[in-house]
């Protein structure tokens, strides 16, 4: 039934009367508690309220706690009061109060001791009494003085003054030349310190201050150590004073009585000491006077200790409240601010509470999360004052007098009168969430907007598109996909900062072309999307596309340079082209690619043919990614033949795709798409590793100086990690660096990438040669041959095909060979298909050929057989 803490406490105080209260009424009492109340059993007093049997002559801590009825106290509290038993008799008691939480209530445990029967008084009486001696007239005067001392305690006089007055009154009442001293126990030093001794000589006081507690240390030290009264009639011959007797004797003191000051719960506070110039022991009246003085002193010290503890707790509480970042405010029913902590003043920008007065004077308005205003009377404080019900975790906004806005998370608690349930005030605690909300707003903005242009990003686009489609019903929704033509040239020639500036200008131009109800988003790079709602016909979309193309034709000026960009636009329409956002975006993207294929800088609507193409692209991408994982690629090799001695000097590695159930797929069907979707880099690495590994096998098997050529895409070459990867491949395969040749295209050399030269230098440092493929077909420039370390030129098959019939091809081929020879470069002719072409190239000074005349690209097995046959043929000749 009861908490284990109650049971333990009851067991600890089995010698005391114990009563347990819950909600201010008795729920349990031990046998001594029932007996003290003069009750027959627990049933007779169960449910009795505390104020029916406890009476306090003045306010104190215990009464305050019992009235509150719900406050936990960290330590026990002791007080003197009176108990009214069931017969109506008043009994002086010492009361100690403990508290424990029980479910949602607070249980109070009262430990009571009858002052008339307490063990300490009995022991004193047994030790000093002479049988049958009645109290004399001192008793009446002592009671008068005790009343005056109690009044001083009630009036909160200083403790030093009270103790000095007790000493004076005892000396006057005893009137026997006694000198009274009060020593207090110092918890910190664990020594006795002089607290009052108005008649003691100053020199004697100095010697008796800071006394040790122990059996050989003055009467007071022994009394506190043994917790017994020590009466020494003759200091000169007492064992108690054996080590220190010279000090009191020197000042004419020959006897000493020391009484330990302690509460009924054996809390030691100090000693009362009476020194005499004669050898004597206390009479019956004197013992009574000393005991009464001890109790008064204990009461005064206890009260001061409790006041000090309370003041310390209040200071600690005030310090905590004042240092809280949370605002605390107490408001009266009329709206007056009774008090508030510094954080509340800071958050609400209150300079002076008195000047502010009522609560509505420190703000202009209060509003809810939805921005609706809260009227005075409906604000949280007014509601709690009216209903008495607490409000928790309410978020409100407040506009202050300087027009700034703060957001607060508010808790409002009613403060109710102790005797009735009327709400006297409210306690408002609030946290400033303004910065948190602003941070959340910024994070939300970052999550939904493009960092460069401030336009909606992909996330917000998808949300808007889904919302538009959900509300469309029979209305049309269009998605316009835009991609800038040749934007990459701006980044490569003017730098990325210029490119970023241009994208911001593009965003402004596109924004000027659309309606307020349309949405413009940037997907990334140079791709933009417009969502158009509430239009009648396709003519609206055509006019918008024409408006965009016209606006985008105007030159962009970046760093005093003009740039002309085209825009390719694709358009898809709900519900004809798709019923969900991803499908509409995919369809618009396919239409945009069609616009690029048809010459760029135009717009195209999505069609059923594009649906088929889009499906094909999707399938191709999915299969390509699977092929890379499932190792569906293989290498074919086309041999290179020396025109000097007819030997096989190398081969070009060419990738093929062996798709299950489809057979071998030519590279021109998937390489461009792999470039587009970014798979060319991992594919290129795979080709390089496999080709080097196979080339080294052939070199070792046939003991030949064999060079393998591998095509490197522009995206691969622009990877700064390419040289390191090549080095790793060479080390792993064992292939010498001079046996590897990388083939690049002229398009790579047109890119003004800052790191291009460093990649060239790193590759050349490894000892690898570089071949320029398809020379003569692109924007050929002789400056490339000067700027970059090219070792070999490959004459494109379009020149070789018409030799020797076409005179222009003959002249150009001879010129290329002559120029290469003059620049120290070797020449390889590709696409050689007959004997006449080979003889012409040999006479013109060409170094190597490759083509169908000698061999088409073949598998590893066939190439191995070709090398074996060629080796035999070379040996026979």
Phi, psi and omega in degrees: 000319186251157176299147178300331179295322177298311184301317179298318182294320179297319179294321180295328184247044181297336181278355182249163170281129183236131178229135180249129179246139168228130186057033175080003182240155183287127174243346180199150174204144177277181185299318181292326177294317178297319181293319181298326179276001181059039179258161180280317181206179182295324182303326184291330182251354181298131181091354179288131180283155185299323184285358175275345181227355177246135178230134181241132181284340180207160181298142176207180186296315184299315180298320180298314180296318180294324177292318180295316172075001184217007185261130176281142177245134185291326181230161179294149178241135180242139179214161169260135178204192180237149178243132177257115183277181186294341177270002178085006181278142178265132181236130176286128182225159166253130189241133176239132186247127173243160176220149177216142175284137176226109186052239181263005182251175174242127177263134175252133177249118181259124173251120189240143175227131177287121183294338181281339187239011185292149188298325184295316180296322179297317182296322179296316182296319181296323186286323192246347191286152169247126189302134171080009182270116181282163176291144179263195185290347177300331186301315182297315181294324179296320179296321178298314179294323179297320178299317180295320178296317179298323176297320178298320179295316181296325180280004175064039174294157179300144183300319180302317180295319180296314182294321177298320181293322177300314179299314180300313183294321179296316180297321180289320181292317180292320176049043181230020180080011180290148174244121186261138175224143177242122179252136179247143181278123179267112182297326184290311183268347184056041177229166176267131178242145180291128180251325179201134175194071189297334183260001184278143178293144185301319182295321178296319179301317181299324183281336182263001177279149179060053181273143177288153176260118182176175185288338182249027187232086176057168178294320183294320180295321179289320180299318181287325180293315185270347183059036178229159176286131180245114178249116179246108182281334183221100182297324185297332183241016182268138176293332180300323185260018187304321185268342188230012188297334184296331183293304179293324180298325180297332179257015173081016180263123186245346175219158183208133174246127180236125180242123178291135177267119178208156179281175180295343180259022173064029171276118184279128182246330182161210180217153168255125184238130175243119179257142181230150178277349178250164175273112184200167175235162186288145175279180180296315178296320181296321180294320179296318180297318181294319180297316179298319180297320180300317181294320179295317179298317179300319179297315182296316181293316178302316181298314180295320178298318179293321177296319178296317179297318179295317179297319178297317178297318179296318178297318179296316179297315180297321179296317179297312182298317182292335182261001176293139172284342177282140178281137178235133183213139175246129185234135179277166181305326180284357180098358181288137176281113180281318178198159173200154182273170182303325181295323177297317178297318181294313183296317184266002177057047178266124179275316185216123181297316182298319179290328181288317177068239183292155190296328185285358180274352180256005174215161179268318180201158175241142180217161182272181179300327180273012177077000177288140186282144177259122181280150174299130187110331175253006178286161185304318182297316181296320181297315181292321177298327182278320187260335185077006180261133182290153175238132184235144171052049176263127180264122179226156173253149182222126175266119183274178185291337177272014178072002174284156181243132174239145175252132186235142169258111196250139169236132181235124180242136176285143172252112188253152178296145185291334184262341177216172189271009181292134179280117182271332181196177176231144174258119181250123172244137184213148179246135178282111181255014184300311182295321179298316180295320180294320177297317177298320179296317179294319178296321177296320179295315180298322183289339186242000183229151177287130186294329184278309189261344184079002178284168174299145179261187183300319181299311181292325178299313181297320179294314180296317181295317178298319179295318180296318181290325180293332182258002188288316185054248180263007178276153179268146175229133181242147174242124180248118182257125183239140176223133181282135179275131176062027178295331182300328180298329180293313179299319185287327184265323185251350179099163185289331178297317177295320178299320178296318178298320179295320179297323177295320177295321177300316180300319179294318181294316180295323179297326180288346183267343187255167177277167179294333182277348178275162180238132176247129181228153173249124181278334184139155181059232180249029180254130180232154179225138175243130173257121183246127178241162172054062172234155187271308186229173178293342180299325178299320180290322178297316180296320178295317180296318178297321180297319179295315181298319179296316182294323184281345177287338179295139184294146174264133180253115179232121181051045176066015175245142180265138177232135178249121181239141170264170179224125175261129189235133173239141186232131171233153187229133172275138005260004187298316186264347180173157183245003177224162185300308181303321180293316180297320178295318180295320179293317178296324177296318178296319178295325178295320178295326175297320178299322178294318181295332181270020172111002178067171177054046175208177178236151180221141174272150178291140180231174179294327176298320178294331177298317179295317179296319180296318178297321178295318179297319180296315180296318181298316180297316180297318181290324179296316180295321177294321183297323181292324180284319185270006176059052180268357180271153174214168183247136168252156184231128174253121185290153173248133186247133177284131178277356179278310183235001177078011182274156174280115185255352182177190179202156174257127179277126183234128184281145174227155181244116180260085183281133178305134178067003180240339181084200183281130178250130182292151184296329182293350179270341182228341181298311180302320181290323176298322175299317186293318184266004173087011179274352186295329182292307177296326177295316180297322178295320179297316180299314182299314182294314181295317183295316180295320180298315181291320180299319180293324177299314181295320180300319182283321184291319185253001177052055181234156174272091191249132181245130179257135179253132181232131178283132179244123180285158177305323180294324177294315185294332181277359177279114181298344180273359183301311181303319180294321179294318179300317179300316180297320179295316180297318180293321182287321182276335183085004181288130176296148183299324182289348180270006179242132177233130179260130180256125179239165179252164181296333181300329178296321185288343179282345182280127181270050179287136185296327185270000186300314181296322181293325178292317176304311182299319181295321180291318180294325178298328178289342181096017182267140179269156182235131180246138178263109186277154175056036183297134177101352184260338182259211177275069186295135178222130180295340180295332177299321184290337177276321188281331187240148185281076180272134180258333187216141174248133175254117180285128184295149183298338181295333176281319185289328186302324187259014175268138004261011185293316185272115185295325180297319179296322179298312182297313182296321180295317179297321181295318180296317181295316181296315180298316180298317180299319180294328181271002178078025179254148172276161183232135176237129177258130179250156180083023179284121188238354180210172184292323181299316179299318181294316180296319178300312183296323179294316179293330182280352178096016177291145184273313186223156174226157168213144182164178185292341181300323179264310181192139170280171176299132184228166182286173180300316183297313180293325180292322178298317177296322179297317179297321180294314179296320181293323178295320178295318180297318180294325180291324180292330180270000000 
